[in-house]
């Protein structure tokens, strides 16, 4: 029996509902991690560093789908909660059409700018060639990539999180199988890694598109819709925290790579890349939970169910903190094996990567509160607070710490900048939650 947005959510029911979304995000994060594993172990350290250098740029171009998905699904779910299903479907169709058009335009822009951007990031010689090759192939698949990011949220709003899980699992398995085939068997090198990811994104983007185009009995379905500029604007504003995060994080990655290239050379960039792959897997749980529970929060807020909204808030805080603590403990206990899977072939690189991971692992409980708070305000339709939390975390706090700590502590200061930035962000998020509890009545 499917769980509906209008249901009362106990702990077991809430976990069942968000579990597919968490798994979806984990599989999505596996794309880059699998590419990194195969490229690092079978192609070489320089191509691996090239991926890590250009991947933040590709993440910025793909952020539009996530912005439209999180911001738009909150609007659509709230409209469903208000008892206006036809209007909700019109909003959904319009947002999807806008994302497709935007994806094509961004693809063309990205292909035009890719070489100068790689050069601007400091890539030279073979590293620049590898970065442009990998980025060009992935940009050709930008439309299915942004559709996949869009539908990750809307499949939950459509009360079909299991379909989202199956689709993303199929995309993840496709990526892993093709990486092995293209890199290990066919020996296509970096081009094979990029092709495997591009084809897996086509699976993740086009299967949900086919679902929403078929049949008339779905809660959400696609049809031609007239443009409503106000709703598109509200979608962008409401999802701005997610797009700010997905732009700011890559920009911070670029800054990290700059400092690491200066302080530790190619090994520093490779170490950071491995830590990012590992970190993305853990962070995917928090983002998956936020995406999974946001439509439920939006629905009950739109329906005026105060008691249910308060219960969702309390349960979410507990689940996120508990999970964050468990992740930190697991990272500390198994860091040797986790890091060894990526860079076990080089002792100096292994030691540098493991030390950085231990810094990152100390902050997961704090980070979980920041991620949930930002997503929570997005679900309530307050994109301003949500984007403020994300902007302060990813730009102001981490950037300022990055300007200070590495100069005092060397390479350790780079890893510590993230920890201190998240701690300051958690204080701000707690302040916003306390200040707005009476307005939204979630506390």
C-alpha positions as CSV (number, residue, x, y, z in Angstrom):
1,X,0.0,0.0,0.0
2,X,1.4,3.4,-1.1
3,X,2.0,6.0,1.6
4,X,0.2,9.2,0.8
5,X,1.2,12.8,1.6
6,X,-1.9,13.2,3.7
7,X,-1.1,10.3,6.0
8,X,-0.1,10.6,9.7
9,X,3.6,9.9,9.8
10,X,5.0,7.7,12.6
11,X,8.8,7.1,12.8
12,X,8.5,3.8,10.8
13,X,6.2,5.4,8.1
14,X,8.4,8.4,7.8
15,X,11.5,6.3,7.4
16,X,9.8,4.1,4.8
17,X,8.7,7.2,2.9
18,X,12.1,8.9,2.8
19,X,14.2,5.7,2.4
20,X,13.8,5.7,-1.4
21,X,14.9,9.3,-1.6
22,X,17.9,8.7,0.5
23,X,18.9,5.7,-1.6
24,X,18.3,7.8,-4.8
25,X,20.7,10.4,-3.6
26,X,23.3,7.8,-2.6
27,X,23.1,6.2,-6.1
28,X,23.4,9.6,-7.7
29,X,26.5,10.4,-5.7
30,X,27.9,7.0,-6.7
31,X,28.2,8.2,-10.3
32,X,31.2,10.4,-9.5
33,X,32.6,8.0,-7.0
34,X,32.5,5.0,-9.4
35,X,34.2,7.1,-12.1
36,X,36.8,8.2,-9.6
37,X,37.5,4.7,-8.5
38,X,38.0,3.3,-12.0
39,X,39.9,6.3,-13.3
40,X,42.2,6.4,-10.3
41,X,42.9,2.7,-10.3
42,X,42.9,1.9,-14.0
43,X,43.7,5.2,-15.9
44,X,46.0,7.2,-13.7
45,X,46.5,9.9,-11.2
46,X,46.6,12.8,-13.7
47,X,43.2,12.0,-15.3
48,X,41.8,11.4,-11.8
49,X,43.0,14.9,-10.8
50,X,41.5,16.3,-14.0
51,X,38.1,14.9,-13.1
52,X,38.3,16.5,-9.7
53,X,39.3,19.8,-11.2
54,X,36.4,20.1,-13.8
55,X,33.6,18.3,-11.9
56,X,32.7,21.4,-9.8
57,X,32.0,23.3,-13.0
58,X,29.7,20.5,-14.3
59,X,27.9,20.5,-10.9
60,X,27.1,24.2,-11.4
61,X,25.5,23.6,-14.8
62,X,23.5,20.7,-13.4
63,X,22.2,22.7,-10.4
64,X,19.2,24.1,-12.3
65,X,17.3,20.8,-12.2
66,X,17.8,20.5,-8.4
67,X,16.6,24.1,-7.9
68,X,13.5,23.6,-10.0
69,X,12.8,20.2,-8.3
70,X,13.1,21.4,-4.7
71,X,11.5,24.8,-5.2
72,X,8.8,23.6,-7.6
73,X,7.9,20.5,-5.7
74,X,7.2,22.6,-2.6
75,X,4.8,24.8,-4.6
76,X,3.1,21.8,-6.2
77,X,2.8,19.8,-2.9
78,X,1.4,22.9,-1.1
79,X,-1.1,23.4,-4.0
80,X,-2.2,19.7,-3.7
81,X,-2.6,20.2,0.1
82,X,-4.9,23.2,-0.7
83,X,-7.1,20.9,-2.7
84,X,-6.2,22.1,-6.2
85,X,-4.8,19.1,-8.1
86,X,-5.4,20.5,-11.7
87,X,-3.6,23.7,-10.9
88,X,-0.7,21.6,-9.3
89,X,-0.4,19.6,-12.6
90,X,-0.2,22.8,-14.6
91,X,2.6,24.1,-12.4
92,X,4.4,20.8,-12.7
93,X,4.2,20.7,-16.5
94,X,5.3,24.2,-16.9
95,X,8.3,23.8,-14.7
96,X,9.4,20.6,-16.5
97,X,9.2,22.3,-19.9
98,X,11.2,25.3,-18.6
99,X,13.9,22.9,-17.3
100,X,14.2,21.2,-20.7
101,X,14.7,24.5,-22.5
102,X,17.1,25.7,-19.9
103,X,19.1,22.5,-20.1
104,X,19.7,22.9,-23.8
105,X,20.8,26.5,-23.4
106,X,23.1,25.7,-20.6
107,X,24.6,22.8,-22.5
108,X,25.5,25.1,-25.4
109,X,27.0,27.7,-23.0
110,X,29.0,25.1,-21.2
111,X,30.5,23.6,-24.4
112,X,31.6,27.1,-25.4
113,X,33.1,28.0,-22.1
114,X,34.7,24.7,-21.0
115,X,38.2,25.1,-22.4
116,X,38.8,28.6,-21.0
117,X,37.3,27.6,-17.7
118,X,39.6,24.6,-17.4
119,X,42.5,26.9,-18.2
120,X,41.3,29.4,-15.6
121,X,41.2,26.7,-13.0
122,X,44.9,26.1,-13.5
123,X,44.8,23.0,-15.7
124,X,47.7,22.7,-18.1
125,X,48.9,20.3,-20.7
126,X,47.6,16.7,-20.3
127,X,45.4,17.7,-17.3
128,X,43.7,20.4,-19.3
129,X,43.1,18.0,-22.2
130,X,41.6,15.4,-19.9
131,X,39.4,17.9,-18.1
132,X,38.0,19.2,-21.4
133,X,37.4,15.7,-22.7
134,X,35.6,14.5,-19.6
135,X,33.5,17.7,-19.3
136,X,32.5,17.9,-23.0
137,X,31.0,14.4,-22.9
138,X,29.0,15.0,-19.7
139,X,27.7,18.4,-21.0
140,X,26.3,16.6,-24.0
141,X,24.1,14.7,-21.5
142,X,23.1,17.8,-19.5
143,X,19.4,17.7,-20.4
144,X,18.8,14.2,-19.0
145,X,21.0,15.2,-16.0
146,X,18.8,18.2,-15.1
147,X,15.7,16.1,-15.7
148,X,17.0,13.5,-13.3
149,X,17.6,16.1,-10.6
150,X,14.2,17.6,-11.3
151,X,12.3,14.3,-11.1
152,X,14.0,13.1,-7.9
153,X,11.8,15.6,-6.0
154,X,8.7,15.4,-8.1
155,X,8.4,11.6,-8.0
156,X,8.2,12.0,-4.2
157,X,5.5,14.6,-4.6
158,X,3.7,12.3,-7.0
159,X,3.7,9.6,-4.1
160,X,6.0,7.4,-6.2
161,X,9.3,7.4,-4.3
162,X,9.8,3.7,-5.0
163,X,9.7,4.4,-8.7
164,X,12.4,7.1,-8.1
165,X,14.5,4.5,-6.3
166,X,14.2,1.9,-9.0
167,X,15.0,4.5,-11.7
168,X,18.0,5.8,-9.8
169,X,19.2,2.3,-9.0
170,X,19.0,1.4,-12.6
171,X,21.0,4.5,-13.5
172,X,23.6,3.7,-10.9
173,X,23.9,0.1,-11.9
174,X,24.2,1.2,-15.6
175,X,27.1,3.5,-14.6
176,X,29.0,0.9,-12.7
177,X,28.6,-1.8,-15.4
178,X,29.6,0.6,-18.2
179,X,32.5,1.9,-16.2
180,X,33.9,-1.6,-15.9
181,X,33.1,-2.4,-19.6
182,X,34.4,0.9,-21.1
183,X,37.5,1.4,-18.9
184,X,38.7,-2.1,-17.9
185,X,37.5,-4.2,-20.9
186,X,37.5,-1.8,-23.8
187,X,40.3,0.5,-22.3
188,X,38.6,3.7,-23.5
189,X,40.2,5.5,-20.5
190,X,38.7,8.9,-19.4
191,X,36.3,9.0,-22.3
192,X,34.9,5.7,-21.3
193,X,34.2,7.0,-17.7
194,X,32.5,10.1,-19.1
195,X,30.4,8.0,-21.5
196,X,29.3,5.7,-18.8
197,X,28.1,8.5,-16.6
198,X,26.3,10.3,-19.5
199,X,24.4,7.1,-20.5
200,X,23.5,6.4,-16.8
201,X,22.1,10.0,-16.6
202,X,20.0,9.3,-19.7
203,X,18.5,6.3,-17.9
204,X,17.8,8.4,-14.7
205,X,16.3,11.3,-16.7
206,X,14.2,9.7,-19.4
207,X,12.5,6.9,-17.5
208,X,10.7,9.3,-15.2
209,X,9.9,11.5,-18.2
210,X,8.2,8.6,-19.9
211,X,6.2,7.8,-16.7
212,X,4.9,11.3,-16.3
213,X,4.0,11.5,-20.0
214,X,2.0,8.2,-19.8
215,X,-1.5,7.6,-18.5
216,X,-4.2,9.9,-16.9
217,X,-4.4,8.3,-13.5
218,X,-1.1,9.6,-12.0
219,X,-1.3,12.2,-9.3
220,X,1.1,14.3,-11.4
221,X,1.2,14.1,-15.2
222,X,2.7,16.1,-18.0
223,X,0.8,18.1,-20.6
224,X,1.2,21.3,-22.5
225,X,1.0,24.3,-20.1
226,X,1.0,28.1,-20.4
227,X,3.8,30.0,-18.9
228,X,3.1,31.5,-15.5
229,X,6.1,33.8,-14.9
230,X,5.1,34.4,-11.3
231,X,5.2,30.7,-10.4
232,X,8.5,30.2,-12.3
233,X,9.9,33.1,-10.3
234,X,8.6,31.6,-7.0
235,X,10.1,28.3,-8.0
236,X,13.5,29.8,-8.6
237,X,13.4,31.9,-5.3
238,X,12.1,28.9,-3.3
239,X,14.8,26.6,-4.7
240,X,17.5,29.2,-4.6
241,X,19.0,27.7,-1.4
242,X,19.7,24.4,-3.3
243,X,21.1,26.1,-6.4
244,X,23.2,28.4,-4.2
245,X,24.5,25.3,-2.4
246,X,25.2,23.5,-5.7
247,X,27.0,26.6,-7.1
248,X,28.8,27.6,-3.9
249,X,30.1,24.1,-3.1
250,X,31.7,23.7,-6.5
251,X,33.2,27.2,-6.2
252,X,34.6,26.2,-2.8
253,X,35.9,23.0,-4.4
254,X,37.7,25.2,-6.9
255,X,39.2,27.2,-4.1
256,X,40.2,24.1,-2.2
257,X,41.9,22.7,-5.3
258,X,43.8,26.0,-5.7
259,X,45.2,25.9,-2.2
260,X,45.9,22.2,-2.4
261,X,47.6,22.5,-5.7
262,X,49.8,25.2,-4.2
263,X,50.5,23.4,-0.9
264,X,50.5,19.7,-1.8
265,X,50.7,19.6,-5.6
266,X,48.8,17.0,-7.7
267,X,48.6,14.7,-4.7
268,X,46.6,17.4,-2.9
269,X,44.0,17.7,-5.7
270,X,43.7,13.9,-5.9
271,X,43.3,13.6,-2.1
272,X,40.6,16.2,-2.0
273,X,38.8,14.4,-4.9
274,X,38.8,11.1,-3.0
275,X,37.5,12.9,0.2
276,X,34.8,14.5,-1.9
277,X,33.6,11.2,-3.3
278,X,33.4,9.7,0.2
279,X,31.8,12.9,1.6
280,X,29.2,13.0,-1.2
281,X,28.1,9.4,-0.2
282,X,27.5,10.4,3.4
283,X,26.0,13.8,2.6
284,X,23.6,12.1,0.2
285,X,21.8,10.7,3.2
286,X,21.1,14.1,4.6
287,X,20.1,15.6,1.2
288,X,18.0,12.6,0.4
289,X,16.1,12.9,3.7
290,X,15.5,16.6,3.1
291,X,14.2,15.9,-0.4
292,X,12.1,13.0,0.8
293,X,10.3,14.7,3.6
294,X,9.9,18.2,2.0
295,X,6.7,17.4,0.0
296,X,5.2,15.9,3.2
297,X,6.0,19.1,5.1
298,X,4.7,21.3,2.3
299,X,1.5,19.3,2.0
300,X,0.7,19.5,5.7
301,X,1.6,23.1,5.9
302,X,-0.7,23.9,3.0
303,X,-3.5,21.8,4.6
304,X,-3.0,23.6,8.0
305,X,-2.3,20.4,9.9
306,X,-0.3,21.9,12.7
307,X,0.1,18.8,14.9
308,X,1.4,16.8,12.0
309,X,3.8,19.5,11.0
310,X,5.2,19.7,14.6
311,X,5.6,15.9,14.7
312,X,7.5,15.9,11.4
313,X,9.8,18.6,12.7
314,X,10.6,16.8,16.0
315,X,11.2,13.4,14.3
316,X,13.4,14.9,11.6
317,X,15.7,16.6,14.1
318,X,16.2,13.4,16.0
319,X,16.7,11.2,13.0
320,X,19.2,13.6,11.4
321,X,21.4,14.1,14.5
322,X,21.4,10.3,15.3
323,X,22.4,9.5,11.7
324,X,25.1,12.1,11.7
325,X,26.7,10.7,14.9
326,X,26.6,7.2,13.5
327,X,28.3,8.4,10.3
328,X,31.1,10.1,12.2
329,X,31.8,7.0,14.2
330,X,31.8,4.8,11.2
331,X,34.2,7.1,9.4
332,X,36.6,7.2,12.3
333,X,36.5,3.4,12.7
334,X,36.8,2.4,9.0
335,X,38.8,5.3,7.5
336,X,41.7,3.1,6.5
337,X,39.5,0.8,4.4
338,X,37.3,3.6,3.0
339,X,40.4,5.7,1.8
340,X,42.2,2.6,0.6
341,X,39.5,1.8,-1.9
342,X,40.4,5.0,-3.8
343,X,44.1,5.7,-3.2
344,X,45.6,2.6,-1.6
345,X,48.2,2.4,-4.3
346,X,50.1,5.5,-3.2
347,X,51.3,5.6,0.5
348,X,51.8,9.4,0.6
349,X,48.5,10.1,-1.1
350,X,46.8,7.6,1.2
351,X,48.1,9.3,4.4
352,X,47.1,12.8,3.2
353,X,43.6,11.6,2.2
354,X,43.0,9.7,5.4
355,X,44.0,12.7,7.6
356,X,41.6,15.0,5.6
357,X,38.8,12.5,5.9
358,X,39.1,12.4,9.7
359,X,38.5,16.2,9.9
360,X,35.5,15.9,7.6
361,X,34.0,13.0,9.6
362,X,33.9,15.0,12.8
363,X,31.1,17.3,11.6
364,X,28.3,15.2,10.3
365,X,25.8,15.6,13.1
366,X,26.2,19.4,12.9
367,X,26.0,19.4,9.1
368,X,22.8,17.3,9.2
369,X,21.0,20.1,11.1
370,X,22.1,22.7,8.6
371,X,21.0,20.7,5.6
372,X,17.6,19.9,7.2
373,X,17.0,23.5,8.3
374,X,17.6,24.8,4.8
375,X,15.4,22.2,3.2
376,X,12.7,22.7,5.9
377,X,12.3,26.4,5.1
378,X,12.2,25.6,1.4
379,X,9.4,23.2,2.1
380,X,7.6,26.0,4.0
381,X,8.0,28.3,1.0
382,X,10.5,30.6,2.6
383,X,13.3,30.6,0.1
384,X,14.9,33.7,1.6
385,X,15.7,32.0,4.9
386,X,16.7,28.8,3.2
387,X,19.0,30.5,0.8
388,X,20.5,32.6,3.5
389,X,21.5,29.5,5.5
390,X,23.0,27.9,2.4
391,X,24.8,31.1,1.3
392,X,26.3,31.7,4.8
393,X,27.4,28.1,5.1
394,X,28.9,27.6,1.6
395,X,30.2,31.1,0.8
396,X,30.6,33.4,3.8
397,X,31.7,31.0,6.6
398,X,33.7,28.4,4.7
399,X,35.2,31.0,2.4
400,X,36.4,33.2,5.3
401,X,37.8,30.2,7.1
402,X,39.6,29.1,3.9
403,X,41.2,32.6,3.7
404,X,42.5,32.3,7.3
405,X,43.1,28.8,8.5
406,X,45.4,27.4,5.8
407,X,47.8,30.2,6.3
408,X,48.0,29.4,10.0
409,X,47.8,25.6,9.9
410,X,48.8,24.6,6.4
411,X,47.0,21.6,4.8
412,X,45.1,20.9,8.0
413,X,43.6,24.3,7.9
414,X,42.0,23.5,4.6
415,X,40.1,20.5,6.1
416,X,39.3,22.4,9.3
417,X,37.8,25.3,7.3
418,X,34.8,23.1,6.5
419,X,34.3,22.0,10.1
420,X,34.3,25.5,11.5
421,X,32.1,26.8,8.6
422,X,29.5,24.2,9.4
423,X,29.6,24.9,13.1
424,X,28.9,28.6,12.5
425,X,26.2,27.7,10.0
426,X,24.5,25.5,12.6
427,X,24.3,28.4,15.0
428,X,22.6,30.5,12.4
429,X,20.2,27.8,11.4
430,X,19.2,27.2,15.1
431,X,18.6,31.0,15.4
432,X,16.3,31.0,12.3
433,X,14.4,28.0,13.6
434,X,13.8,29.6,17.0
435,X,12.8,33.0,15.5
436,X,10.2,31.5,13.2
437,X,8.6,28.9,15.3
438,X,5.5,30.9,16.1
439,X,5.0,32.1,12.5
440,X,4.9,28.6,11.1
441,X,3.9,26.8,14.3
442,X,6.2,23.8,13.9
443,X,7.6,24.1,17.4
